[in-house]
Amino acid sequence: MDATPLYNLSPALRLMGMGLVVALGPLAWLWLRHQGASPARRLQALTLLTLFLTFDLVMFGAFTRLTDSGLGCPDWPGCYGQASPVGARAHIAAAEELMPTGPVTHGKAWVEMIHRYLATGVGVLILVLTLATWRQWRRQRAGATTDIVHPGWPLLTLLWVCAQGAFGALTVTMKLFPAIVTLHLLGGVGLLVLLVVQAESYRRSAGAAPEPLAAGLRALLWLAAVAVALQVALGGWVSTNYAVLVCNTFPMCQGSWWPPMDFAQGFELWRPLGESADGSRLEFHALTAIHYAHRLFAYAVFVLLGVLAWRLARAGRLAAQRRWVLALAALQLLTGLSNVILDWPLLAAVLHTGGAAALMTVLTWALCASRRQESLA
């Protein structure tokens, strides 16, 4: 039996130092590039940089999950109580010798720890963003005007990333518990949403006027954002339950338009991986229900996004966002089909997660860059 403690905080300070090292490169580049810029411009650039690196982190998180590296180090926050797999190589070698194709290998340990280093680096950037925003806000408040985003936004983002860290720990210590892993994915997408809101606020404070949308069109935009968020959750549930390949044909599944499915067991949310809540094995029909629910809802989401793009084109609004929505919807269709008919290739699977995160980012951008058009009296 593995006697490795699930939590070992002894390498925590060294991991924080590693995160600081990871963040120093982007911060130094930002400082050199924007030396003469206004405080608002520098904070906007820092927000955009953090947004970009957070998106990269979401993609690398998908890579970590899809290469089965989530348990590459079976404890948290380090690896067998060490700050890197180098110090843990004896433990890793012993685990790999015992189970050569198991969850712990040298390669998987490095993937898992690099993900943690990057996550800590993003956390440092968000901490810097929070402190810098509060400092500049207090300075400008004395003049009764400010072009700085309210510091509550980066503070909320900081609290959110701390919660993400907790979910990351639980992902390891609860052995890839599907609900926890899915919430961890949604938390990463939520971070992107928070950073987009702040980035767009800076753009508007610099003089970019929000585009007016008719009430019905703006409601449709909100509906599309909510539908995509739900579809991301369904997709995460498919991936974390390893239900992608239960239907390996399209458009039918297992030679049927409506294969045998057990939705009650499939969407029993609080249960270990591969088991139902009562400890019995998760049945194949439950996995089929998980997969097919995601596929069926995808049809509705694609129609909704198509209608949204058409309505935006007719109104002549949000041209850049409209093009991104169409391109990302096409990417999602292509990668989703590839996952099914090409046996879940790694590149397509990672791009499918990235496309979903990008769709939420673009829809949030569209919502922040628009406003409800006032009706004429």
C-alpha positions as CSV (number, residue, x, y, z in Angstrom):
1,M,0.0,0.0,0.0
2,D,1.3,3.5,-0.9
3,A,2.2,5.2,2.4
4,T,2.9,8.6,0.7
5,P,1.0,11.3,2.6
6,L,-1.5,13.1,0.4
7,Y,-0.4,16.5,1.7
8,N,3.2,17.4,2.3
9,L,3.8,21.1,2.7
10,S,7.6,20.9,3.2
11,P,8.4,22.0,-0.4
12,A,5.7,24.8,-0.4
13,L,8.2,27.7,-0.1
14,R,10.5,26.3,-2.8
15,L,7.4,25.9,-5.1
16,M,6.4,29.5,-4.4
17,G,10.0,30.5,-5.3
18,M,9.6,28.6,-8.5
19,G,6.4,30.4,-9.3
20,L,8.1,33.7,-8.7
21,V,10.9,32.7,-11.1
22,V,8.2,31.8,-13.7
23,A,6.5,35.1,-13.3
24,L,9.6,37.3,-13.3
25,G,10.2,36.7,-17.0
26,P,6.8,38.1,-18.2
27,L,7.0,40.9,-15.6
28,A,10.4,42.0,-16.7
29,W,9.3,41.9,-20.4
30,L,6.2,44.0,-19.5
31,W,8.2,46.5,-17.5
32,L,10.8,47.0,-20.4
33,R,8.1,47.3,-23.0
34,H,5.9,49.8,-21.2
35,Q,8.3,52.0,-19.2
36,G,6.9,55.2,-20.4
37,A,3.2,54.2,-20.4
38,S,0.5,55.5,-18.1
39,P,-0.4,53.4,-15.0
40,A,-3.7,52.4,-16.6
41,R,-1.9,51.3,-19.8
42,R,0.6,49.2,-17.8
43,L,-2.2,47.6,-15.8
44,Q,-4.1,46.8,-19.0
45,A,-1.0,45.2,-20.5
46,L,-0.5,43.2,-17.3
47,T,-4.1,42.1,-17.4
48,L,-3.8,41.0,-21.0
49,L,-0.5,39.2,-20.4
50,T,-2.1,37.3,-17.4
51,L,-5.1,36.5,-19.6
52,F,-2.8,35.0,-22.3
53,L,-0.8,32.9,-19.8
54,T,-4.0,31.8,-18.0
55,F,-5.3,30.5,-21.3
56,D,-2.0,28.7,-21.9
57,L,-2.4,27.2,-18.4
58,V,-5.9,25.9,-19.2
59,M,-4.5,24.3,-22.4
60,F,-1.6,22.7,-20.4
61,G,-4.1,21.5,-17.8
62,A,-6.0,19.8,-20.5
63,F,-2.7,18.2,-21.7
64,T,-1.9,17.1,-18.2
65,R,-5.3,15.4,-17.8
66,L,-5.4,13.9,-21.3
67,T,-1.9,12.3,-20.9
68,D,-3.1,10.8,-17.6
69,S,-0.5,12.8,-15.7
70,G,-2.8,14.2,-13.1
71,L,-1.5,11.7,-10.6
72,G,2.1,11.8,-11.8
73,C,3.0,13.0,-8.3
74,P,0.6,11.4,-5.8
75,D,1.0,14.1,-3.2
76,W,0.5,17.9,-3.1
77,P,2.0,20.5,-3.5
78,G,5.3,18.8,-4.3
79,C,6.3,15.4,-5.6
80,Y,7.0,12.9,-2.9
81,G,7.7,15.8,-0.6
82,Q,10.2,17.3,-3.1
83,A,10.0,20.5,-5.1
84,S,10.8,18.7,-8.4
85,P,10.8,15.2,-9.8
86,V,14.6,15.3,-9.7
87,G,14.6,15.0,-5.9
88,A,11.9,12.4,-6.1
89,R,13.5,10.2,-8.8
90,A,14.0,7.2,-6.4
91,H,10.4,7.2,-5.4
92,I,9.2,7.6,-8.9
93,A,11.5,4.9,-10.2
94,A,10.1,2.5,-7.5
95,A,6.5,3.3,-8.4
96,E,7.2,3.0,-12.1
97,E,8.9,-0.4,-11.6
98,L,5.9,-1.6,-9.7
99,M,3.4,-0.4,-12.3
100,P,5.3,0.5,-15.6
101,T,2.1,1.8,-17.2
102,G,0.6,3.2,-14.0
103,P,-0.1,6.8,-13.0
104,V,3.4,7.6,-11.7
105,T,6.2,7.7,-14.3
106,H,9.1,10.1,-14.7
107,G,7.5,11.7,-17.7
108,K,4.1,12.1,-16.1
109,A,5.7,13.5,-12.9
110,W,7.4,16.2,-15.0
111,V,4.2,17.1,-16.8
112,E,2.3,17.4,-13.5
113,M,5.0,19.5,-11.8
114,I,5.4,21.8,-14.8
115,H,1.6,22.4,-14.6
116,R,2.0,23.3,-10.9
117,Y,4.9,25.6,-11.6
118,L,2.9,27.4,-14.4
119,A,-0.1,27.7,-12.1
120,T,2.0,29.2,-9.3
121,G,3.4,31.6,-11.8
122,V,0.0,32.7,-12.9
123,G,-1.0,33.1,-9.2
124,V,2.0,35.4,-8.7
125,L,1.0,37.5,-11.7
126,I,-2.6,37.8,-10.4
127,L,-1.2,38.8,-6.9
128,V,0.9,41.5,-8.5
129,L,-2.1,42.7,-10.6
130,T,-4.2,42.9,-7.4
131,L,-1.6,44.8,-5.4
132,A,-0.7,47.2,-8.2
133,T,-4.4,48.0,-8.9
134,W,-5.1,48.7,-5.2
135,R,-2.0,50.9,-5.0
136,Q,-2.9,53.0,-8.1
137,W,-6.6,53.1,-7.2
138,R,-5.7,54.7,-3.8
139,R,-3.4,57.2,-5.5
140,Q,-6.0,58.3,-8.1
141,R,-8.9,58.4,-5.7
142,A,-7.3,61.5,-4.1
143,G,-7.9,63.3,-7.4
144,A,-11.6,62.2,-7.5
145,T,-11.2,60.6,-10.9
146,T,-9.7,57.2,-11.9
147,D,-9.2,55.3,-15.1
148,I,-8.2,52.2,-13.1
149,V,-10.4,49.1,-12.9
150,H,-12.1,48.8,-9.5
151,P,-9.7,46.8,-7.3
152,G,-12.5,44.5,-6.3
153,W,-12.2,42.8,-9.7
154,P,-8.5,41.7,-9.3
155,L,-9.2,40.8,-5.7
156,L,-12.0,38.5,-6.8
157,T,-9.6,37.1,-9.4
158,L,-7.0,36.5,-6.7
159,L,-9.5,34.7,-4.4
160,W,-10.7,32.7,-7.5
161,V,-7.2,31.5,-8.3
162,C,-6.7,30.5,-4.7
163,A,-9.8,28.4,-4.9
164,Q,-8.4,26.9,-8.1
165,G,-5.3,25.9,-6.3
166,A,-7.5,24.1,-3.7
167,F,-9.3,22.3,-6.5
168,G,-6.0,21.4,-8.0
169,A,-4.9,19.8,-4.7
170,L,-8.2,18.0,-4.4
171,T,-7.8,16.7,-7.9
172,V,-4.7,14.8,-6.7
173,T,-5.7,13.9,-3.2
174,M,-9.2,12.7,-4.2
175,K,-7.7,10.6,-7.0
176,L,-9.3,12.3,-10.1
177,F,-12.8,12.5,-8.5
178,P,-14.8,13.5,-11.6
179,A,-16.8,16.3,-10.0
180,I,-13.7,17.9,-8.6
181,V,-11.8,17.7,-12.0
182,T,-14.7,19.1,-13.8
183,L,-15.0,22.0,-11.4
184,H,-11.3,22.6,-11.7
185,L,-11.8,22.9,-15.5
186,L,-14.7,25.3,-15.0
187,G,-12.6,27.3,-12.5
188,G,-10.0,27.8,-15.2
189,V,-12.6,29.1,-17.6
190,G,-14.0,31.3,-14.9
191,L,-10.5,32.9,-14.5
192,L,-10.5,33.7,-18.2
193,V,-13.9,35.4,-17.9
194,L,-12.8,37.5,-14.9
195,L,-9.6,38.7,-16.7
196,V,-11.6,39.5,-19.9
197,V,-14.0,41.7,-18.0
198,Q,-11.0,43.6,-16.6
199,A,-9.2,43.9,-19.9
200,E,-12.3,45.2,-21.7
201,S,-12.9,47.7,-18.9
202,Y,-9.5,49.2,-19.5
203,R,-10.2,49.4,-23.3
204,R,-13.5,51.2,-22.6
205,S,-11.9,53.6,-20.2
206,A,-9.4,54.5,-22.9
207,G,-12.4,55.7,-25.1
208,A,-13.7,52.6,-26.8
209,A,-17.5,52.9,-26.8
210,P,-19.7,49.8,-26.2
211,E,-21.7,48.8,-29.3
212,P,-25.5,49.1,-28.8
213,L,-27.5,45.9,-29.3
214,A,-31.2,45.5,-29.5
215,A,-32.7,44.0,-26.4
216,G,-33.5,40.7,-28.1
217,L,-30.0,40.4,-29.6
218,R,-28.3,41.1,-26.3
219,A,-30.5,38.5,-24.7
220,L,-29.5,36.0,-27.4
221,L,-25.8,36.8,-26.7
222,W,-26.4,36.1,-23.0
223,L,-28.2,32.9,-23.9
224,A,-25.3,31.8,-26.1
225,A,-22.8,32.4,-23.3
226,V,-24.8,30.4,-20.8
227,A,-25.3,27.6,-23.3
228,V,-21.6,27.4,-24.0
229,A,-20.8,27.4,-20.3
230,L,-23.1,24.5,-19.8
231,Q,-21.7,22.7,-22.8
232,V,-18.2,23.1,-21.4
233,A,-19.4,21.5,-18.1
234,L,-20.9,18.6,-20.1
235,G,-17.6,18.2,-22.1
236,G,-15.6,18.2,-18.9
237,W,-17.9,15.5,-17.5
238,V,-17.3,13.4,-20.6
239,S,-13.6,13.8,-20.4
240,T,-13.2,13.3,-16.6
241,N,-15.3,10.1,-16.8
242,Y,-13.4,8.9,-19.9
243,A,-16.6,8.5,-21.9
244,V,-15.3,9.9,-25.2
245,L,-14.9,6.6,-26.9
246,V,-18.1,4.9,-25.9
247,C,-19.5,6.3,-29.2
248,N,-16.9,6.0,-31.9
249,T,-19.2,6.7,-34.9
250,F,-21.1,9.8,-36.1
251,P,-23.9,10.8,-36.2
252,M,-25.2,7.6,-34.8
253,C,-23.8,6.0,-31.6
254,Q,-23.3,2.3,-31.3
255,G,-25.2,1.8,-34.5
256,S,-28.3,3.6,-33.1
257,W,-29.9,7.0,-33.0
258,W,-30.9,6.4,-29.4
259,P,-28.6,3.8,-27.8
260,P,-29.3,2.2,-24.3
261,M,-28.5,4.9,-21.7
262,D,-28.7,5.3,-18.0
263,F,-28.9,9.1,-17.3
264,A,-29.6,8.6,-13.6
265,Q,-26.3,6.8,-12.9
266,G,-24.3,8.8,-15.5
267,F,-25.2,12.1,-13.9
268,E,-24.8,11.0,-10.4
269,L,-22.4,13.9,-9.6
270,W,-20.8,13.0,-6.3
271,R,-19.0,9.7,-6.8
272,P,-15.5,8.3,-7.3
273,L,-14.0,7.8,-10.8
274,G,-15.5,4.6,-12.4
275,E,-17.9,4.0,-9.6
276,S,-21.5,4.9,-8.7
277,A,-22.2,6.5,-5.3
278,D,-23.0,3.1,-3.7
279,G,-19.5,1.8,-4.7
280,S,-20.7,-0.4,-7.6
281,R,-19.0,-0.2,-11.0
282,L,-20.2,2.5,-13.3
283,E,-22.1,0.8,-16.1
284,F,-21.4,1.2,-19.8
285,H,-24.9,2.6,-20.4
286,A,-24.2,5.4,-17.9
287,L,-21.0,6.3,-19.9
288,T,-23.1,6.3,-23.0
289,A,-25.6,8.7,-21.5
290,I,-22.7,11.1,-20.5
291,H,-21.3,11.1,-24.0
292,Y,-24.6,11.4,-25.8
293,A,-25.9,14.2,-23.6
294,H,-22.9,16.3,-24.6
295,R,-23.3,15.4,-28.3
296,L,-27.1,16.2,-28.3
297,F,-26.6,19.5,-26.5
298,A,-23.8,20.4,-29.0
299,Y,-26.3,20.4,-31.8
300,A,-28.4,23.0,-30.0
301,V,-25.3,25.1,-29.2
302,F,-24.1,25.1,-32.8
303,V,-27.5,26.2,-34.0
304,L,-27.6,28.9,-31.3
305,L,-24.1,30.2,-32.3
306,G,-25.1,30.2,-35.9
307,V,-28.2,32.3,-35.3
308,L,-26.2,34.6,-33.1
309,A,-23.6,35.2,-35.8
310,W,-26.3,35.8,-38.4
311,R,-28.2,38.2,-36.2
312,L,-25.0,40.1,-35.4
313,A,-24.1,40.3,-39.1
314,R,-27.6,41.7,-39.9
315,A,-27.2,44.3,-37.2
316,G,-23.7,45.2,-38.3
317,R,-22.4,44.8,-34.8
318,L,-19.4,43.1,-33.1
319,A,-17.8,42.1,-36.3
320,A,-14.5,40.8,-34.8
321,Q,-16.3,38.8,-32.1
322,R,-18.7,37.4,-34.7
323,R,-15.9,36.1,-36.9
324,W,-14.2,34.5,-33.8
325,V,-17.4,32.8,-32.8
326,L,-17.8,31.2,-36.3
327,A,-14.1,30.2,-36.5
328,L,-14.2,28.6,-33.0
329,A,-17.5,26.9,-33.6
330,A,-15.9,25.3,-36.7
331,L,-12.8,24.3,-34.7
332,Q,-15.1,22.7,-32.1
333,L,-17.0,20.7,-34.7
334,L,-13.7,19.5,-36.4
335,T,-12.0,18.6,-33.1
336,G,-15.1,17.0,-31.6
337,L,-15.6,14.8,-34.7
338,S,-11.8,13.9,-34.6
339,N,-12.1,12.8,-31.0
340,V,-14.9,10.4,-31.9
341,I,-13.8,8.9,-35.2
342,L,-10.0,9.1,-34.8
343,D,-10.0,7.5,-31.3
344,W,-9.4,10.6,-29.2
345,P,-6.1,11.9,-30.6
346,L,-4.2,14.1,-28.1
347,L,-3.9,17.1,-30.3
348,A,-7.6,17.2,-31.2
349,A,-8.5,16.7,-27.5
350,V,-6.3,19.5,-26.3
351,L,-7.6,21.8,-29.0
352,H,-11.2,20.9,-28.2
353,T,-10.7,22.1,-24.6
354,G,-8.8,25.2,-25.8
355,G,-11.6,26.0,-28.3
356,A,-14.2,25.7,-25.6
357,A,-12.3,28.1,-23.3
358,A,-11.7,30.5,-26.2
359,L,-15.4,30.5,-27.1
360,M,-16.3,31.5,-23.5
361,T,-13.6,34.2,-23.7
362,V,-14.9,35.6,-26.9
363,L,-18.5,35.6,-25.7
364,T,-17.5,37.4,-22.6
365,W,-15.6,39.9,-24.7
366,A,-18.7,40.4,-26.8
367,L,-20.9,41.0,-23.7
368,C,-18.4,43.5,-22.2
369,A,-18.0,45.3,-25.6
370,S,-21.7,45.9,-26.0
371,R,-24.7,47.3,-24.2
372,R,-28.4,47.1,-24.4
373,Q,-29.7,49.7,-26.9
374,E,-32.1,52.2,-25.3
375,S,-35.6,52.0,-26.9
376,L,-37.0,55.1,-28.5
377,A,-39.8,56.8,-26.6
